[in-house]
């Protein structure tokens, strides 16, 4: 059976704007994600995690190799992406932002607004339907971004550190919200994060990338059954064990990446 996401021998280079020299972001990266799987990618800054998502989404071209999404339903979008800053249109209301992806799919006005209201309700934001993004907190904007992505109903959801800028309490609340939404959805998720705790809270599998050029250097099967309580997990002895095991691999990559950043 084909994986939902299949990345084979992926290499990506780009030109550094100041040095004028090519930088290799990813080198011979291989990764497979099964249908319905939730995979977290962790790695040091500058290791090509965002580049990987952008290639899968079709926003960036591969230099060598390939990244494919094997679609099961041609009527559904292949991918949707949730960014660090939620990526909402400031001139649109919350409801219009959520409905936008469905509008691009050709879903008629009444149906798309009914679906947008449904997903807004799932995120507990119904009374903010007519508000604009600048009137919302950071956590609320990310809730709208999640609602928009799930309303779009892609086969693959790509998430680029969507909770990184939030405070710890809001981040835990959104972890719980994401787990609840995903539990009822037929959706594969590839989630980029710097946080080992976040990877263990959300994912079925944690994939560790090296320092630049990024490649997969380790994979860990997350030990916890679903459904999960993001707070209760942190009191589990196994949580600490898995955190330490991933950090043992990752810390050897973080130091070289930091030294490289200081030297450029």
N, C-alpha and C positions, 0 to 999 in steps of 0.2 A: 504493500500500500504506500502511495506517495505521501511524503510529509506535506503539511500545509505550507510551510515556509521552507525553502530549500536553497541554501547558500553554498556554493561550491567554488573554491579557489578564488575568492573575491579579493581583488586588489584595487585600491583607489589612490590616485595621486592628485595633488593640486599645487598651484604655484603660490608660494608665500609672498604676500603683497610687498613686504619690505626687502626681504633678501633676494627676491627674484629667482629663487631656486625651487625645484619641485620638492614637495614634502609627501612622503608616503603615509597616508592615514591608516590604511588597512593593507595587510599583506597575506595572501593565500589563506583567507579566513574561510572556515567551513562550519556550518551550523544548520541543523535541521530541527524544526519545531512541528510537533504533531498537531493534528486537528483537535481543537478544543483545549489545547495545553496553554498554560500560563507560564511563560519563561521570563526570568529577569536577567538582564545583562549588567554585570558590575565590572568596574575597571577604573584605572586612574584617569585624571583629566587629560584630555588630548589624545586619548587612545583610540578614537575613531568610533565611539559608540553611537553618537548622533549621525555620523556619516553612514553607518550601517543601516539605521532606520530610514534615512533619506533615499538610499539606493533601493531598499525594499519597496518604499512608497512610490518610486519612479521620479523622485525629485532630484536625483543625482545619478550620473552615469558611472557604471563600472569601468575601470581601466582594463582589468582582466577578470576572467571568471564570470559568474552569473549569480543573481538573486531572484528567485521565482516564487510567486504565490500560486499554488495550484488551486484553482477555483472549483467549487462544487456547484454553485448556483449562479449562472450568468445574469440573473435578475438582481443580485445583490452587488453592492460595491465591493471591490477586492480589498481595499484598505481604507482606513481613516487614521488620522494622526492627532494626538493630543500633545500640545507643546508646553514648555515651561511656563509661558505667560498666558495660557488659555487661548490666545489668538482670536479674541472676539472682535467683531466689527464695532467700533465705538459709536457709529451713527445709527446702529440698529438696536431695537429693544431686546431684552433678554429673550422674549418669545420669538422674535424674528431671527435672532442668532441661532436658536435651536432648530428652527424650521428651515434655515438656509440650505443645509445639505440635502434635505428632502426636496426642496425647490429645484436644485440642480439635477435631481433624479427624475424630475417631471411629475412628482406627486402633486395632485391638485390641492388648491388652497385650503378648503375645508378640512380635508383629511390630514394634510400636513400640520395644520394648526391644532387639530385634535390630538395628534400624536405628540406634538411639541408640548402641549399642556400636560399630557400623560407623563412624559419624562421629566418635566419640570416638577410635577407633583411627587414623583419618585425621589427627587432630590430635595424635597421640602421647601421649594421656592415658589410655589404657586402665586403668592401675593406679590412677587417681584416681577411678574410677567411683563409689565409695562415699563419697568425701570431700564436704565441704560448702564452699560458696564462700569462707567466711572462712579456710579452710585453704589456699587457693591464692594464688599471687602475682597481681599485676595482669595480667601477660601471659597466665598460665594461665586466668584468668577470661575474658579476651577470646577465647582459643581455644575455651572452652566456648560463649561467645556465638556465635562463628562456626559451631561444630558444630551448635548449636541452629537457627540460621537456615538452614543448608544442609539439615538433616534435615527442616525444615518444607517445603522445596522450593517456594518461591514463584516466580511468574513474574517478579516484580520484587523485588530486594533493595535496601533503602534503608539507607544507612550514614551515621551522624551522628558524624563525627570519632572513630571507634572506637579509634584508636591514639594520640590526642593526648596522653594522660597517661603514656605509656610511655617508657622510656628508648630511646635511639637504636638500640642493639643489638637489643632486643626488637622494636622497631618494624620493623626490617629483616627479622627472622625472620618476623613476621606478614605483612609484605608478600609474602614468598615463599610462605607458606602460603595466603594468600588467592588469589594468582595461580594456584596449583596447583589449588585447589578449584574456582575459577571456570572454569578451562580445560576441565574435564570436565562442566560443568553447563550446562543450557539455561536461562540466567538473564540477565536484564538488571539492571545495577547502576547506581544513582545514588549517588555517594559525595561527601559534604561534607567539606571539609578547609580548613585555613588554610595548608597546606604546599604550595608549588609543586612541591617535590621529590616529594612523595607523589603528587600529581596526575600528574606525568610518569612515575613508576614504574608506576602501576597502570592508567591510563585510556587509552582510545582517543581521547578528546577532552576537553579542559579548557575549561570554561565559566567566564568571569569575571563576577561580579556586582558591581554598584556599591555604594557606601555607601548606607545607608538613605535613602529607600526602595529596596529592592533591585530591580534590573532587569538583564537580560543586556546587557553592554556589549562583549563580545568572545568569540570562540571560537577555539581552537587545535587543529588535528589533531596528535596526538602522533605523532612520526616513527618510533618504534621498533617493529620487528616482534615478534611473539610466537613462542615463549616468551621471557620476559625474566628476566634475572638482576638483581635490585635493586641489588647492589653493583657489578657490572660496568658498569651503565648510567651510574654517576656518573663514570666515566673517559672517557665518550664526549664528544667535542667538541660534538656536536649537542645533548647534554643541557644544557650550559652556555648555548648559543645560545637554546634554547627557554625556559630558565629566565629569561634576561634579557629576552626578548620579552614574556613574561607579566608579569614584574615591572614593566616599563615602563608597562603598562596599569594594573596593580594599585596601584602606589605613589601614583598620583594620587587614588585612592579611600581608601587607608589613612589619609593625613594628615587629610582632612576628618572621617573617622569618629572619629579620635582626638581631634580638637579638639572635636567634638560631645560626646564622652563626658566631657571635662574640664569643659565648660561646663554640664553638667546636674547 
